[in-house]
């Protein structure tokens, strides 16, 4: 296991470097001029040129990237072009919101998706299995922001059970915190829950058809015992893998869903930063997301080593 961990950490370094350069180039190619936006509509050409010089935007791309990378390696994410606030401070204020949303969403995915997949696998080709499969197919076809708008209309406007917008930190109470997160979490979790249910069903059905399961049945073990003690551990690798992939989907879905529900998280910050072309903030968000996804993939690999001993060797 330590060898596996070391290999994954070493492979993550060039991946993050390539991603940082790729995103830096994409941000630089974005339409518009950050200096012109910052200077305002009434700024003269000379004022914009002076501001570009002050911001270092006249330097070659590779030099700007290397300078930015050097600051990143020391923990300095730069300063926002519009608020003059430290990017690290801005991210620190927004990360708890997105993290809270991701935790609640993944809890829904695990609590709902896994049991649905297991039930469908235990009753393969039955009416329940077909109904769950059809429900999963429909859920995977609807974008999160559409689900979010429907939830707002149904459960926040027509029937005011949950707040439509806003966020309260967990320090103000678990119940208010959860009330503000439940609708956006359901909106994001719909697709991921369907995907986890389908993959869990497929993995468990495949495992239940193996020889050692037939031997367990011949010994008189009940289906629940077989699934709980034997099948789930063998099917654990694909299940954990698909759960890890859903974290990336949840973070991606947060960009639009946070904007719909006016949550002050990284998603809303990303949308606003793109509109204002706040380059340091955009780059900071991307790097935080990239590190988070790499860390999740590392956890998935380690979990795969637990379920599959051959990976540890």
C-alpha positions as CSV (number, residue, x, y, z in Angstrom):
1,X,0.0,0.0,0.0
2,X,2.8,2.6,0.7
3,X,4.2,1.9,-2.7
4,X,0.8,2.4,-4.4
5,X,0.4,5.7,-2.5
6,X,3.9,6.9,-3.5
7,X,3.3,6.1,-7.2
8,X,-0.1,7.9,-7.2
9,X,1.4,11.0,-5.5
10,X,4.3,11.1,-8.0
11,X,2.0,10.7,-11.0
12,X,-0.2,13.6,-9.7
13,X,2.6,16.1,-9.9
14,X,3.0,16.2,-13.7
15,X,-0.8,16.0,-14.1
16,X,-1.3,19.1,-12.0
17,X,1.5,20.9,-13.8
18,X,0.0,20.1,-17.2
19,X,-3.5,21.1,-16.0
20,X,-2.3,24.4,-14.6
21,X,-0.6,25.3,-17.9
22,X,-3.6,24.2,-20.0
23,X,-6.0,26.2,-17.9
24,X,-3.7,29.2,-17.9
25,X,-3.6,29.2,-21.7
26,X,-7.4,28.8,-21.9
27,X,-8.0,31.7,-19.5
28,X,-5.6,33.8,-21.5
29,X,-7.5,33.0,-24.7
30,X,-10.8,34.1,-23.2
31,X,-12.5,36.9,-25.1
32,X,-12.2,40.4,-23.6
33,X,-9.6,42.4,-21.9
34,X,-9.2,42.2,-18.1
35,X,-7.5,45.6,-18.1
36,X,-10.3,47.2,-20.2
37,X,-13.0,45.7,-17.9
38,X,-11.1,46.9,-14.8
39,X,-10.5,50.4,-16.2
40,X,-14.2,51.0,-17.0
41,X,-16.1,52.3,-20.0
42,X,-14.7,55.8,-19.8
43,X,-11.1,54.9,-19.7
44,X,-8.8,56.1,-22.4
45,X,-6.5,53.9,-24.5
46,X,-3.5,55.2,-22.6
47,X,-5.2,54.4,-19.2
48,X,-5.9,50.8,-20.4
49,X,-2.3,50.4,-21.7
50,X,-0.9,51.7,-18.4
51,X,-3.1,49.3,-16.4
52,X,-2.0,46.4,-18.6
53,X,1.6,47.3,-17.9
54,X,0.8,47.5,-14.1
55,X,-0.9,44.1,-14.1
56,X,1.9,42.5,-16.1
57,X,-0.4,41.5,-19.0
58,X,2.1,42.8,-21.6
59,X,4.6,40.1,-20.7
60,X,4.9,36.9,-22.8
61,X,2.5,34.1,-21.8
62,X,5.1,31.6,-20.7
63,X,6.8,34.2,-18.4
64,X,3.5,35.1,-16.8
65,X,2.7,31.4,-16.3
66,X,6.1,30.7,-14.7
67,X,5.7,33.7,-12.4
68,X,2.2,32.6,-11.4
69,X,3.3,29.0,-10.8
70,X,6.2,30.2,-8.6
71,X,3.7,32.1,-6.4
72,X,1.3,29.1,-6.3
73,X,4.1,26.8,-5.1
74,X,4.7,29.1,-2.1
75,X,0.9,29.2,-1.3
76,X,0.3,32.7,-2.8
77,X,-2.7,32.6,-5.1
78,X,-2.4,36.3,-6.0
79,X,-4.9,39.1,-5.6
80,X,-8.3,39.6,-7.2
81,X,-8.2,42.1,-10.0
82,X,-11.5,43.7,-8.8
83,X,-11.8,43.4,-5.0
84,X,-8.0,43.7,-4.3
85,X,-8.6,40.9,-1.8
86,X,-6.3,38.0,-1.5
87,X,-7.5,35.1,-3.7
88,X,-6.6,32.6,-0.9
89,X,-8.9,34.6,1.5
90,X,-11.7,34.6,-1.1
91,X,-11.4,30.9,-1.6
92,X,-11.3,30.2,2.1
93,X,-14.6,32.0,2.5
94,X,-16.2,30.1,-0.3
95,X,-14.8,26.6,0.1
96,X,-16.9,25.7,3.2
97,X,-20.1,26.3,1.2
98,X,-19.2,24.1,-1.7
99,X,-17.7,21.5,0.6
100,X,-21.0,21.4,2.6
101,X,-23.0,21.0,-0.6
102,X,-20.7,18.2,-1.8
103,X,-20.9,16.3,1.5
104,X,-24.7,16.5,1.6
105,X,-24.9,15.5,-2.0
106,X,-22.6,12.5,-1.7
107,X,-24.5,11.4,1.4
108,X,-27.7,11.4,-0.6
109,X,-26.0,9.5,-3.4
110,X,-24.7,6.8,-1.1
111,X,-27.8,6.5,1.0
112,X,-30.2,6.3,-2.0
113,X,-28.0,5.0,-4.9
114,X,-26.4,2.0,-3.2
115,X,-29.6,0.5,-1.8
116,X,-31.5,1.0,-5.0
117,X,-28.7,-0.8,-7.0
118,X,-28.5,-3.7,-4.5
119,X,-32.3,-4.1,-4.5
120,X,-32.4,-4.1,-8.3
121,X,-29.5,-6.7,-8.4
122,X,-31.2,-9.0,-5.8
123,X,-34.4,-8.9,-8.0
124,X,-32.8,-8.9,-11.4
125,X,-35.2,-8.8,-14.4
126,X,-38.2,-8.4,-12.1
127,X,-40.7,-5.6,-12.2
128,X,-38.9,-3.7,-9.5
129,X,-35.6,-4.0,-11.4
130,X,-37.1,-2.7,-14.6
131,X,-38.8,0.2,-12.8
132,X,-35.6,1.2,-11.1
133,X,-33.7,1.0,-14.3
134,X,-36.3,3.2,-16.1
135,X,-36.2,5.7,-13.3
136,X,-32.4,5.8,-13.4
137,X,-32.4,6.4,-17.2
138,X,-34.8,9.3,-16.8
139,X,-32.9,10.9,-13.9
140,X,-29.6,10.7,-15.9
141,X,-31.2,12.6,-18.8
142,X,-32.3,15.7,-16.9
143,X,-29.6,18.4,-16.2
144,X,-29.1,19.4,-12.6
145,X,-30.2,23.1,-13.1
146,X,-33.5,21.9,-14.5
147,X,-34.1,19.7,-11.5
148,X,-33.1,22.6,-9.3
149,X,-35.6,24.9,-10.9
150,X,-38.4,22.3,-10.6
151,X,-37.6,21.8,-6.9
152,X,-37.6,25.6,-6.3
153,X,-41.0,25.9,-7.9
154,X,-42.5,22.8,-6.2
155,X,-40.9,22.9,-2.7
156,X,-39.9,26.6,-2.2
157,X,-42.5,28.7,-4.0
158,X,-45.7,26.7,-4.4
159,X,-45.2,24.8,-1.1
160,X,-42.7,26.8,1.0
161,X,-41.1,23.9,2.8
162,X,-37.4,24.8,2.0
163,X,-35.8,28.2,1.3
164,X,-35.3,28.9,-2.4
165,X,-32.0,30.7,-2.0
166,X,-29.2,31.6,0.4
167,X,-27.0,29.7,2.8
168,X,-26.5,29.5,6.5
169,X,-23.3,28.1,8.1
170,X,-23.5,25.0,10.2
171,X,-22.5,27.1,13.2
172,X,-26.1,28.6,13.0
173,X,-27.6,25.1,13.5
174,X,-27.6,21.8,11.7
175,X,-31.3,22.1,10.7
176,X,-31.1,25.5,9.1
177,X,-27.8,24.5,7.4
178,X,-29.4,21.4,6.0
179,X,-32.6,23.2,5.0
180,X,-30.6,25.5,2.7
181,X,-28.6,22.7,1.2
182,X,-31.2,19.9,0.7
183,X,-32.8,21.2,-2.6
184,X,-29.5,22.0,-4.4
185,X,-28.1,18.7,-3.1
186,X,-31.0,16.8,-4.5
187,X,-30.6,18.6,-7.9
188,X,-27.0,17.6,-8.2
189,X,-27.5,14.1,-6.7
190,X,-30.2,13.0,-9.2
191,X,-27.8,12.0,-12.0
192,X,-25.1,10.7,-9.6
193,X,-27.6,8.6,-7.7
194,X,-28.9,7.1,-10.9
195,X,-25.4,6.3,-12.1
196,X,-24.4,4.7,-8.8
197,X,-27.6,2.6,-8.7
198,X,-27.0,1.3,-12.3
199,X,-23.3,0.5,-11.7
200,X,-24.0,-1.1,-8.3
201,X,-26.7,-3.3,-9.9
202,X,-24.4,-4.3,-12.7
203,X,-21.5,-5.1,-10.3
204,X,-23.6,-7.1,-7.9
205,X,-25.4,-9.0,-10.6
206,X,-22.0,-10.0,-12.1
207,X,-20.7,-11.1,-8.7
208,X,-23.8,-13.1,-7.9
209,X,-23.2,-15.2,-11.1
210,X,-19.8,-16.4,-10.0
211,X,-18.9,-19.8,-8.8
212,X,-18.1,-19.0,-5.1
213,X,-21.6,-17.4,-4.8
214,X,-23.2,-20.7,-6.1
215,X,-21.2,-22.5,-3.5
216,X,-22.4,-20.2,-0.8
217,X,-26.0,-20.8,-2.0
218,X,-25.4,-24.6,-1.9
219,X,-24.3,-24.2,1.7
220,X,-27.8,-22.8,2.5
221,X,-26.8,-19.1,3.0
222,X,-29.6,-16.7,2.5
223,X,-29.5,-14.1,-0.3
224,X,-29.1,-11.2,2.2
225,X,-26.1,-12.9,3.8
226,X,-24.5,-13.7,0.5
227,X,-24.8,-10.1,-0.7
228,X,-23.8,-8.5,2.6
229,X,-20.8,-10.7,3.4
230,X,-19.5,-11.8,0.1
231,X,-20.9,-10.1,-3.0
232,X,-20.5,-6.5,-1.9
233,X,-16.8,-6.9,-1.1
234,X,-16.0,-8.4,-4.5
235,X,-18.2,-5.8,-6.2
236,X,-16.6,-3.1,-4.1
237,X,-13.9,-2.0,-6.6
238,X,-16.3,-0.8,-9.4
239,X,-18.7,0.6,-6.8
240,X,-16.0,2.7,-5.1
241,X,-14.6,3.8,-8.5
242,X,-18.0,5.1,-9.7
243,X,-18.5,6.9,-6.3
244,X,-15.1,8.6,-6.8
245,X,-16.1,9.7,-10.3
246,X,-19.4,11.1,-8.9
247,X,-17.4,13.5,-6.7
248,X,-16.1,15.2,-9.9
249,X,-19.6,15.3,-11.3
250,X,-20.9,16.9,-8.0
251,X,-18.2,19.6,-8.1
252,X,-19.0,20.3,-11.8
253,X,-22.7,20.4,-11.0
254,X,-22.1,22.9,-8.2
255,X,-21.1,25.6,-10.7
256,X,-24.6,25.9,-12.2
257,X,-26.7,24.7,-9.2
258,X,-25.0,27.2,-6.8
259,X,-25.8,30.0,-9.2
260,X,-29.5,28.9,-9.4
261,X,-29.8,28.7,-5.6
262,X,-27.6,31.8,-4.9
263,X,-25.2,29.8,-2.8
264,X,-22.0,31.8,-2.1
265,X,-19.7,28.9,-3.0
266,X,-17.0,28.3,-5.5
267,X,-19.5,27.6,-8.3
268,X,-21.1,31.1,-8.0
269,X,-17.7,32.6,-7.6
270,X,-16.5,30.9,-10.8
271,X,-19.4,32.2,-12.8
272,X,-19.0,35.7,-11.6
273,X,-15.2,35.6,-12.1
274,X,-15.6,34.4,-15.7
275,X,-18.0,37.3,-16.4
276,X,-15.6,39.8,-14.9
277,X,-12.5,38.0,-16.3
278,X,-10.9,38.0,-12.8
279,X,-8.0,35.8,-13.9
280,X,-6.3,35.1,-10.5
281,X,-9.6,34.0,-9.0
282,X,-10.5,31.7,-11.9
283,X,-7.0,30.1,-11.8
284,X,-7.3,29.7,-8.0
285,X,-10.7,28.0,-8.3
286,X,-9.4,25.6,-11.0
287,X,-6.4,24.6,-9.0
288,X,-8.4,24.0,-5.8
289,X,-10.9,21.8,-7.7
290,X,-8.0,20.0,-9.4
291,X,-6.3,19.2,-6.2
292,X,-9.5,18.0,-4.6
293,X,-10.3,15.7,-7.5
294,X,-6.7,14.3,-7.5
295,X,-7.1,13.7,-3.7
296,X,-10.4,11.9,-4.3
297,X,-8.9,9.7,-7.0
298,X,-6.1,8.8,-4.6
299,X,-8.6,7.8,-2.0
300,X,-10.4,5.7,-4.6
301,X,-7.1,3.9,-5.5
302,X,-6.4,3.2,-1.9
303,X,-9.9,1.8,-1.4
304,X,-9.4,-0.3,-4.5
305,X,-6.4,-1.8,-2.8
306,X,-8.5,-2.7,0.2
307,X,-11.1,-4.5,-1.9
308,X,-8.6,-6.0,-4.3
309,X,-5.4,-7.3,-2.5
310,X,-3.6,-7.8,-5.9
311,X,-3.4,-4.0,-6.2
312,X,-1.4,-3.7,-3.0
313,X,1.4,-5.9,-4.2
